[in-house]
């Protein structure tokens, strides 16, 4: 091990991977120097570190994306339901539910 002072002064999220069906959310972040533009390393975060505020934002992102997709596939429509409050991931909310059908989840 060689101790030293980091040359980076910021952390930025570069990638996110969210699987609402498997209830996983991962982020890859870079340690950067904002003056030089250099990247000095990477770190990852997963489900165990997300705050309640982040989980709320994940639900909002999911709902917003579903509204956008619904406009494309169903026409000009508005979503009336909300995502579960305990988790950013749905348990039984898919195309069948959106169409008002009583369907089993696969």
Secondary structure as GFF3:
##gff-version 3
##sequence-region A 1 106
A	DSSP	beta_strand	10	19	.	.	.	ID=ss1
A	DSSP	beta_strand	24	32	.	.	.	ID=ss2
A	DSSP	beta_strand	39	45	.	.	.	ID=ss3
A	DSSP	three_ten_helix	47	49	.	.	.	ID=ss4
A	DSSP	alpha_helix	52	74	.	.	.	ID=ss5
A	DSSP	alpha_helix	95	98	.	.	.	ID=ss6
###
